[in-house]
Amino acid sequence: MKILPVSSESLKEGAEILKNGGLVAFPTETVYGLGADVFNAQALAKVFEVKGRPHFDPLIIHIAAIETLDKTANLSILNKETREKLFVLAENLWPGPLSIILPKSEKIPGIATAGLQTAAIRFPDNEAALKLISLSTGAVAAPSANPFGGLSPTRAEHVKNGLGEKIEMILDGGPSRIGLESTVFDITGDVFKILRPGGTPKEVIERLIGPIIDGSSITDTSSALVSPGQLKSHYAPRTPLYVLNREEIINKPYEQNSTFLFFDDSAKDEWFNAQNPPQTAIVKVLSKNGNILQAASRLFEILHEFDNSQASNIYAQLAPNEGLGEAINDRLKRGAIN
């Protein structure tokens, strides 16, 4: 397994690996993805094997040009109104952290979509990702580059620690800018709905196409999966994670060998005043001044750090449940044991 910084040469090498059926981890604006040629069923099977991912959990297809939609989706099935709204979303939110559920093309192997007749398609906002995809076959299936159910990787070292020698190459593009996976949005039914909150807030979508619903309920059943990240237990650190609201975490007594994650300095300071922990307490904040973008970008980074600290427990404060805060809370709740 090679770890190479992003360059013209390493991107060309990575694209050749993909075209030959290999796996390449690469940076996106959300998290690092584990890429495989979406038209190669054997390569896709390797993704499930390497991640330990159940075959009922569909993959997201990444493209680098709108024209590639014709190869990955069957837009003729959509009615005129839905097609018009699709192109409004694509024009305004692609490239970006939005995956759209569409009727799949017959060219896409069933293993990519867990046998479903729909596929989640995304146009990432990362120059290295787009170059890699365009140099390969034009469409790459890329779930997060980590063992299934674990913390998503936002740095190349996270990929190395999680997948080791199981893949051919890791392209190091530095830390992820957003740090949370894409929003998954289903437009194939009579009602448009979000299946997974993520980097594109619900409010942003609604400003473009009108009211939509939140269909991202937490489930334990595989039969309901239309999108990645819908299982109840997901995005989990190895260390037991407990999520608390602001009042609960401020009133939580300090525990030796436990770590505490606050949303902002205000909550942290109140906790220090109330609990008087020792100077050795391991405490972090997602954003000192409560900036939701900064909080989202730091979430997995800090959880990885806590997970490597040999702590007994992680106590994390929920974010304000609006905008990207919904996605932060979704990841915390799916990773928690309480």
N, C-alpha and C positions, 0 to 999 in steps of 0.2 A: 504494500500500500504506500502510495506517495502522498506527501502533503506539499503542495506547491503554491506559492503566491500567485494571484491572478495576473496573467500576462497574455500577450498574443499567442506565445508559444504554448503555454499551459492550457489555454482554452482550446486551441487546435488539438492538442493531445487528448484532452478530455472528450472532445467531440468524437474523435476517432474511437475512443473506448466505448462511448455510447453506441455508435454505429455498429460496433462489433459485438454488441450484446453485453457489455460490461456495465458496472455501476460507478457513478461519480457523484460525490457529495459536493454541493455548490452553494454559494451564498445567494440569498434573495433579500428583499427589504424586510420580510417578515421573520423567517427563521431559515436555517440551513436545510436544503432539501436533498433527498437521496434520489438521484436521477437515474432513469432507465428509459430506453427507447419505447415509446408508448405503442408502437406498431409491432413490437417483438414480444410475443407471449412468454418465451423462455426467459428473457431478461426481466420481465415483470414478475415472473415466479421467483426469481432470485431476490427481488425486493421483499416479498413476503417472507422468504426464508431467512434473510439476513436480519430483518427487523423482528422476527417472531410475530408477525402480524397475521391475525386471522383473515382468511380469504373472504369473509363476508363484509369486510371493511373496505369500501371503494377508495381508489386513489384519485388525486387531483391531477389533471392534465395541464401542463404549462406550455404556452405558445409564445412566439416572439413576433407575430404579425397577425393582424386581423384576418388576412386572407386564409390563414391556416384553419380558421373555423370551418371552412368547407370540407376539410379533411378529417376533422375531429367531431363535428356536430352535424345533425340533419335538421337544418333550420326550416325546411319545407313543411315540417310537421306543425310548427308554431303558427298560430293565426296572425293576421296582419297587425293587430294591436300589440300583441306580445313581441313580435319582431321589431316594431317601432320602439318599444320601451327598451328592448335589448340593446339596440343601437344607440339610444340615448345614454344608457349606462356605460356602454363601451366607449363612447366618445368622451364622456366626462370622467370616468373612473378607471379606465385602463390607459396605460399601465398602472397597476395599483393593487392593494391587498383585498381584492374582491374576486371570489370564485363563483361562477354562475352555473347552476344546474341546467343542462340543455339535453334534448334528445341526442343520443350518441350516433356517430357515424358507424356504418357497418365495417369500416376499416379498423375500428378500435377493438382489440380482443376483449372477450367477455371478462377475462380475469382482471382487467383494469377497473371494471365497474361493478365487480362482485355479481356479475350476471344480470345487472339492471340494464334497462334500455335507455338510461340517462347517464350523463357524465358531467362531472364538475370541471369547468375549464377556467383557467386564470392566465392573465397576461402580467407577469411580474414587473415591478418597477426597480430593476437592478441591471445595470449595464453588463456586468459579467454574466449574469443569468441569461439575458437576452442574446448575447453573443454566442454563448455555449449552445443554446437551443437552436439558433439559426445556423450554426456550423454543423450541427448534427442532422437529424431528420426533420426538424422543424416543430416537433412536439415531444415533450418529455414528461413522463409520469414522475412525480416527485413528492412523496410524503416527507414528513420531517425526518432528518437523518439521525435517528436515535432508536434504541430498542423500543418496541411497541409498549405504549402505556406510560413511558417515562417522561422526564422533563425534555421539552424541545430544546434543540441546540441553537444558540445564538452566536457561537464562535466555533472556529475550526477545531479547537482543542476539545470542545464538548463532543464533537463528532468522533474524534480520535478516542476519547475515553469511553464512549458508548459502543462504537462499532469496531474499533481496533483494526485488525488485519482482514476483516471480512469483505472489504471493498477495494477497488483498484486505485482510486484517487480521491483526495480531498483538495478542493480548490479553496484557498484561504483568501477571503475578501474582507477580513476584519469583522468587527461586531455588526450584528444586524441592526438596521436603523430603527425599525418599528418594534421588533422583538416579540410580537404576537402573531399567530397564524392569521390567514385571511378570513374574512367573513364569507360564509357559504350561503348563497341566495338562490332559492328555487323558483323558477318562473315557468315550470312545465305544467302546473296545475291551474285550476280555476282561481285559486287564491295564491298570490305571491307571498313567500314567507322566508324568513331567515332560519336556516337549519343549524348554523353555528355562528355566534357573534365573534367578531374579530377586528381586524385593522380598519375596516370601513364601518363607521357607526350607522345604525339604523336611520338616524335622523338625516344623514347625508343622502341616503338612497331615497328616502321619502320626499326630500326637497326636489328631486328630479322626476319621480314617477308617481307620487301620491302615496296614500297610506298602504302599509304592508303589515303583516303580522309576524310575531315572534314564535317560530315553531321549534325552538331549540331546547325542548324539554329533555331532561336527563333520563336515560333509559338503561335498563339492564338487558334488554332483549335484542338479539342480533337481527331479528326479522324486520325491525323498524328502521334499520340503518339505510339512509340514502346519502349520507355525507360522513366524511371522517370527523372524529372528535365528538360523536354523539353518545358514546358509552359513558355510563356513570363514573367508572373508574378510569381515569385518563390523565395525562400530564402530571403523573405523580412522582415525587421524589422518593428515594429509598427510605429516608427518614420520615417518621410519622408526622403528618402535617395537619394542624388544627386551624380552622378559620373562625375568626371572631369579629363581631362588629366593633365599632369604636368604643362604646361603653364597656363591652365585655373585655376587650384587651387592656383597657386602662385599669380595670379592676382585677386583672389577672396577676396574682403574686409571682414574683420572680422565682424561677426554678433553676437550680444549678444544672449545668450541661444542656440547657435548652436555649434556643435562639428565638429572637423576637423580631418580626418584620412589621413596621408601621407604615401607614400610607404617607404621612407627612410629619414634619417636626412638631407640629402642635400636639398631635396625639402622643408622640414619643415623650415630649416634655411633661405632659400631664401624667403619663405612666411613671416617669422617673420621680416626680414629686410625690405620687401616691404610694409607690412601692419601694423607693430608695434602694435600687439594686446595687450590687458592688461594681466597682470600676471595671472588673473583668467581664461583665455581662456582654454577650454578643448581640448587638442591636444594630439594625439597619432600617433605613427609610427608603421607600420607593421614590419619593420626590420631596425635597425639603419644603418647598412652598406649595405642594399639592398640584403640580403640573401633570395633567393626566397623560400627556404624550411621553414625558420623561418616565413616569411611573410604569407605563406599558413596556417601554423599551428596556427597563431594568428588572422586570419581574423574574424571568427565567434565569437571567444572569445571577441575581442574588440567591435564588433557590438552588442553583447549581453550587454556589459558594457554600451555602448552609449545608447542603447534602454532603459536601466533602469535608466538613468540619468535625465529623464524628459526634455531632450533637445527638442528644436523646430524643428531642422533639423540636418541631418548628411551630411557633404560634404566629399567625399572619392576620393582619387586619384587612377586612374587605374595603374596597374602594367605593367612593360615591357611585351609585348604580345608574350612571348616565353616560352617554357617549362611549368612549373606550373603556370606561369603568365597568360596563356590562361584560365586556370580553375578559378583563382582568378577573372579575369575580367568577365568571364561568370557569376559567382555568384553575383558580384556587379551589372552587367547590369540587371540581372533578378530580383534583389531586389530593383532596383531603380525606381523612378517615372518619371525620365526625359529620 
